[in-house]
Amino acid sequence: MSAVPGTGSVMRSSAKALVTGAVLGVAGGAALMRYTHVPGGDGLDDLTKDELYERAQKADIPGRSEMNKDELVRALRSTA
């Protein structure tokens, strides 16, 4: 896929980013990526922390007031 040795994984990562997210930059030869949306996913990653908290309240998830956004997403996914 790549003519330059050692850059194949960066190119594959970049191609994947076009489908699922955005390449934020390249550091030390590795693509830094942020996945913003996975097609066919549950959409939790796109919600704000307040929206996630509301859903956690409805799901009666214990400890939700102490959770950050990522923890709320994990907790909500584990109840699904």
C-alpha positions in Angstrom: 0.0 0.0 0.0 2.9 2.4 0.7 6.2 2.8 -1.1 7.9 4.2 2.0 8.8 1.5 4.6 7.1 1.9 7.9 4.3 4.2 6.8 1.8 1.6 5.8 0.0 1.6 9.1 -0.3 5.4 9.0 -1.9 5.2 5.6 -4.3 2.5 6.6 -5.2 4.5 9.7 -5.8 7.6 7.6 -8.1 5.7 5.2 -10.0 4.4 8.2 -10.3 7.9 9.6 -12.1 9.0 6.4 -14.9 6.5 7.3 -15.0 6.8 11.1 -13.3 10.0 12.3 -10.6 12.5 11.6 -6.8 12.4 11.7 -5.7 15.0 14.2 -2.0 14.8 13.2 1.0 12.6 12.9 3.5 12.2 15.8 6.5 9.9 15.6 5.2 8.2 12.5 1.9 7.2 14.1 -1.4 8.8 13.2 -3.2 10.4 16.1 -6.9 9.8 15.5 -10.2 10.7 17.2 -13.1 8.6 16.3 -16.2 10.9 16.4 -18.8 8.6 15.1 -19.0 4.9 14.1 -21.6 4.2 11.5 -24.3 1.9 12.9 -23.1 2.7 16.5 -25.3 3.6 19.4 -24.6 7.3 19.1 -23.6 7.7 22.8 -20.2 9.2 21.8 -22.1 12.1 20.1 -24.0 13.1 23.2 -23.0 15.8 25.7 -22.1 14.8 29.2 -25.4 16.3 30.4 -27.4 14.2 27.9 -25.5 11.1 29.0 -26.2 12.0 32.7 -29.9 12.2 31.9 -29.8 8.8 30.3 -27.8 7.4 33.3 -30.5 8.8 35.6 -33.2 7.1 33.7 -31.2 3.8 33.7 -30.6 4.3 37.5 -26.9 3.8 37.2 -25.2 4.1 40.6 -22.3 6.5 41.0 -23.3 8.5 37.9 -22.7 11.9 39.6 -19.0 11.1 40.0 -18.5 9.8 36.4 -16.9 11.6 33.6 -18.2 11.4 30.0 -16.3 8.3 29.0 -17.4 6.5 32.2 -21.0 7.4 31.6 -20.8 6.0 28.0 -19.2 2.8 29.3 -21.8 2.5 32.0 -24.7 3.1 29.6 -23.3 0.6 27.1 -23.0 -2.1 29.9 -26.7 -1.8 30.7 -27.8 -2.1 27.0 
